[in-house]
């Protein structure tokens, strides 16, 4: 799932994907029970090729802002444990 947050000079948004623990899941348990699912939320950025070709576009402020807002939103819910990035 993805949510597009900005679409001016570049596209900026948030994407979420779930990781299931397949070792503990059986064929009858699809999708995996919530005990074995981890969600990964990430900021995505896409600068169109031709806009990149003719000038450098500073995306730092946009990505920093949305990353901060996403982290604040997730931290505000006590039931959401924040973990390091999966390998």
Backbone as a ProteinNet text record, in pm:
[ID]
protein_1_A
[PRIMARY]
XXXXXXXXXXXXXXXXXXXXXXXXXXXXXXXXXXXXXXXXXXXXXXXXXXXXXXXXXXXXXXXXXXXXXXXXXXXXXXXXXXXXXXX
[TERTIARY]
84.4	0	89.7	50.1	127.6	33.4	82.5	9.1	100	55.1	130.9	102.4	206.9	190.3	226.7	310.7	353.2	377.4	338.3	359.6	383.6	482.7	517	636.1	754.2	874.9	921.9	874.2	904.6	789.7	781.9	678.3	735.9	661.4	704.4	586.6	612.1	502.3	550.5	454.6	481.2	426.2	505.7	466.2	473.3	381.8	379.8	371.4	443.1	439.8	444.4	379.1	379.5	473.1	538.6	624.4	562.2	532.6	478.9	589	576.9	671.2	623.4	676.1	630.1	670.8	771.6	813.8	703.6	625.9	520.8	382.8	373	243.2	221.3	97.5	63.3	-20.5	-48.3	-128.3	-268.1	-318.4	-451.6	-451.9	-337.4	-323.5	-280.5	-342.4	-307.2	-418.3	-395.9	-266.7	-225.9	-97.6	-49.1	-124.6	-133.2	-200.1	-121.8	-187.8	-125.5	-5.7	6.6	121.9	251.7	241.3	360.3	378.3	312.3	321.3	390.5	483.4	551.2	527.7	493.6	473.6	598	633.3	746.7	692.9	714	670.9	795.5	792	908	865	951.4	930.4	986.5	910.7	963.9	967.9	1059.5	1084.2	1114.3	1054.8	1084.5	1093.3	1210.7	1232	1227.9	1139.4	1132.9	1268.2	1297.2	1426.4	1461.3	1369.8	1402.7	1422.3	1354.3	1376.6	1513.4	1558.5	1692.6	1800.7	1769.2	1867.2	1910	1819.3	1849	1885.4	1851.8	1889.9	1884.6	1958.8	1959.2	1840.8	1762	1644.1	1673.3	1659.2	1684	1559.7	1572.9	1462.1	1480.2	1588.9	1624.8	1517.8	1471.1	1372.2	1242.8	1194.7	1070.9	1081.3	1191.9	1207	1227.2	1300.7	1320.2	1187.7	1107.4	978.7	884.8	870	776.1	827.8	958.6	1015.4	987.6	1004.9	976.9	828.8	739.7	595.4	554.3	610.2	578.1	623.2	745.4	797.5	713.3	676.9	593.6	457.1	398.1	268.2	276	377.7	391.3	424.6	507.2	541.7	422.4	325.4	210.6	116.2	128.6	44.5	124.3	88.2	166.1	169.7	73.5	70.3	163.1	224.9	314.9	458.5	523.9	667	752.1	846.4	937.4	1060.7	1103.7	1220.1	1316.1	1438.7	1534.8	1489.9	1546.9	1512.3	1541.9	1450.1	1478.5	1592.2	1665.6	1779.1	1732.4
-116	0	123.2	226.2	349.5	469.7	576.8	702.3	809.7	873.8	981.3	1110.9	1176.8	1296.7	1424.6	1413.7	1532.2	1492.8	1581.4	1553.6	1684.5	1761.2	1884.8	1857.4	1888.7	1864	1719.6	1649.3	1507.5	1441.9	1309.8	1236.8	1188.7	1211.4	1176.2	1112.2	1000.7	933.7	834.1	760.7	659	527.1	423.3	290.5	195.1	99.2	0.5	-139.5	-230.5	-370.2	-457.5	-572.3	-661.9	-778.7	-820.9	-938.3	-1040.8	-1157.6	-1264.3	-1361.6	-1420	-1521.5	-1654.5	-1691.9	-1811.5	-1940.3	-1934.3	-2055	-2105.6	-2015.6	-2053.2	-2059.8	-2028.6	-2027.6	-2160.7	-2203.9	-2323.5	-2281.2	-2375.9	-2344	-2298	-2349.2	-2310.1	-2176.2	-2118.2	-1994.3	-1878.9	-1867.4	-1756.7	-1655.5	-1531.7	-1471.8	-1508.2	-1492.3	-1529	-1453	-1514.7	-1447.4	-1322.1	-1230.6	-1102.4	-1116.2	-1228.4	-1249.8	-1262.4	-1297.2	-1324.9	-1226.9	-1113.2	-1016	-889.7	-841.9	-715.7	-623.7	-500.9	-402.3	-317	-288.5	-201.7	-79.8	37.2	162.6	237.8	289.6	360.9	478.8	576.5	693.2	660	694	675.4	809.4	816.8	940	904.1	976.9	955.4	1090.3	1115.9	1237.8	1197.7	1258.9	1224	1244	1157.1	1156.1	1291.8	1353.1	1478.3	1594.4	1591.8	1695.7	1679.1	1554	1525.5	1562.4	1544.1	1564	1709.8	1802	1942.7	2023.6	1975.1	2048.4	1956.8	1995.5	1919.2	1964.4	1869.9	1900	1859.2	1953.6	1926.8	1861.1	1735.8	1660.3	1638.8	1688.3	1663.3	1712.3	1835.4	1890.8	1809.6	1774.3	1697.4	1561.1	1490.1	1356.5	1363.5	1463.2	1477.8	1508	1595.9	1631.9	1512.6	1441.1	1329.1	1214.5	1194.7	1091.5	1124.6	1251.5	1295.4	1276.7	1316	1302.9	1156.3	1069.6	927	867.5	898.3	846	896.8	1024.1	1080.4	1013	989.5	924.1	782.1	706.3	568.8	562.9	656.4	660	697.2	769.1	813.9	699.2	586.5	470.2	372.9	357.3	272.4	125	78.8	-61.9	-93.2	9.7	-11.8	-9.9	-125.2	-127.6	-90	0.7	38.3	-49.7	-104.2	-191.9	-141.2	-193.8	-158.6	-215.5	-162.8	-210.2	-359	-432.5	-574.4	-592.7	-699.8	-726.4	-808
0	0	0	-71	-75.4	-72.5	-10.1	-4.6	-61.9	-167.6	-229.9	-155.8	-105.4	-23.4	-97.6	-199.8	-273.4	-418	-509.4	-650.7	-726.1	-682.6	-751.4	-842.8	-793.8	-872	-861	-759.4	-740.4	-665.6	-672.7	-600.4	-468.3	-361.8	-227.4	-156.2	-91.4	-23.4	79.8	134.2	234.9	182.3	198	154.3	272.6	278	385.4	324.6	386.1	343	467.9	462.9	578.7	552.9	659.6	657.9	750.9	699.2	783.1	820.5	936.4	979.2	921.8	807.2	736.5	806.3	890.8	961.9	1054.9	1111.9	1206.9	1143.4	1015.6	948.7	876.2	872.7	795.5	675.5	586.5	468.6	507.7	618.2	664.1	735.9	757.7	835.2	745.4	627.7	538.4	538.2	554.4	588.2	730.4	760.4	894.6	1003.4	1120.5	1231.7	1269.3	1334.1	1366	1459	1529.5	1617.1	1538.4	1411.5	1331.3	1216.2	1222.2	1113.7	1162.4	1082.2	1110.2	990.5	1018.2	911.8	898.3	777.4	748.3	673.3	730	667.7	622.6	501.4	449.9	363.9	357.8	272.8	135.4	30.5	-104.3	-177.1	-270.9	-345	-489.4	-581.4	-722.4	-793.1	-850.6	-928.4	-1075.8	-1155.7	-1297.2	-1367	-1461.7	-1529.5	-1589.5	-1663.4	-1730.1	-1632.8	-1521	-1420.1	-1356.5	-1339.9	-1286.6	-1386.3	-1512.4	-1618.5	-1630.2	-1614.5	-1639.6	-1515.9	-1398.2	-1277.1	-1156	-1055.5	-930.3	-846.4	-802.4	-721.9	-578	-486.7	-345.4	-284.7	-248.3	-190.1	-40.4	12.2	152	249.4	231.9	325.4	323.2	205.5	194	258.8	233	290.9	442	489.4	634.4	704	644.3	704.9	713	602.7	603.2	690.6	695.5	783.5	929.4	965.3	1102.2	1135.6	1044.7	1068.3	1080.9	995.8	1002.1	1134.7	1175.3	1302.4	1420.2	1418.3	1526.1	1531.5	1417.2	1410.3	1465.7	1426.1	1473.6	1622.6	1669.7	1812.4	1899.4	1844.6	1923.6	1959.9	1892.2	1923.3	2009.2	2136.4	2227.1	2186.8	2110.6	2071.2	1953.5	1895.8	1782.1	1833	1833.3	1871.4	1751.1	1770.9	1662.8	1673.5	1561.6	1557.6	1450.9	1453	1349.8	1215.3	1107.6	974.5	961.3	894.6	874.3	774.8	791.8	702.1	584.7
[MASK]
+++++++++++++++++++++++++++++++++++++++++++++++++++++++++++++++++++++++++++++++++++++++

